[in-house]
């Protein structure tokens, strides 16, 4: 291999590794099922708890937020979901019991 080929190979490996790391641990991890959420949307993953606001599976050890209501701890995939829950816990618990969490186009922020 000549120097140009090695340089091209090195560049490809660098960008490939960077892409992998971003998808695994960075911004893409949420969309691709990282951070313990299971698949995007969190439906059917192996998480221990469900976010009562959006329905996403949440691993309690990796949860972004938690809140206690009526002696039970609820875990959340984002601070936004936790804040919404804390404003009206009964509303979100009723929706969760009926399976009415609006997770389809759910965006955090």
N, C-alpha and C positions, 0 to 999 in steps of 0.2 A: 504494500500500500504506500502510496506517495503522501506527502505532507498535506495536500489539498483534500484528499480522501479522508485522512484522519481528522482534519479540522471539521469537515462536513459531518462525519460520524459523531464527533464530540458535540457539535452543535445540536444535532438531532437528539442525542442522548440527554443533553442538558434540558432541552425544551420538553422532551418526553417525561423526564423525571419531574420537572416543575409542574407540568400538567397533572401528572399522577398525584403529586402532593397536594395540589390545590383541590382536586376532585375528592381526595380522601379526607383531608383535614381542613380545607379552607371553605370558600364560598360554595363550591359544588357539593360539599358533603351533605348539606341539608337536602338538596335536590336529588342526590343519588343514593340516599339512604344511610349516610354516616351519622355521627353524633348519637348513635343509639336510637334513632327514630324508626328503624325499619325502612320500608319503601317510602317514597315521598307520599304524603297523605297519611302515612302511619297506619294504614288499615291492614291488619293481619300480620304485622311484624312480631318479634318476640319480646317487645317491651313489657315491663311489669305493670304499668299503669296507663290509663288513658287520660289525656288532657281533656277536662270536662267542657272546655270552650270549643276546641276545634276537632276533638276526637283522635288526635295523633297519639300513637303509642309513645310513651315516655319512660325511659329507664330512670328510676328514682335517683340512682347514683350520679346520673349525668343531667338531671333536670336543670333547666335554667332558672326556674322559680318554683316555690311551693307556698301553699297557704293552708291553714287549718280552719275547718268549718265544722261545727257540731262534733268536735272531738276526732274528726278524720282529717288526715293530711292528704291534700290533692297536689299533684305534680303537674308542671306546665312546660311546654316546649319553648315558650318565650315569655318575656316580662309583659308583653302586650296582652297575652292570654291571661296571665295571672292578674293583671290590673283589671281586665274586664270581669273576671270572675269575682274579684273582691268588691266590685261595685254592686253586683247583684248575684250572689251565689245561688239562690234558689232558682232563678231563671235558667242558669246554665246547667244546674243539676237536673232540672225537669227536662230540658232539651236533650241532655245526655241520656237520660232514661228512655226517651222516645227515639233516640238515634237521629236527632235533628241538628247535629253540629254541622255548620256550613263550611266544611273544610275544602270543598272543591277548588275555589279560587283564592284560598287563604294566603295572605302575605303578611309577614311580620315587619314591623317597623313603626 
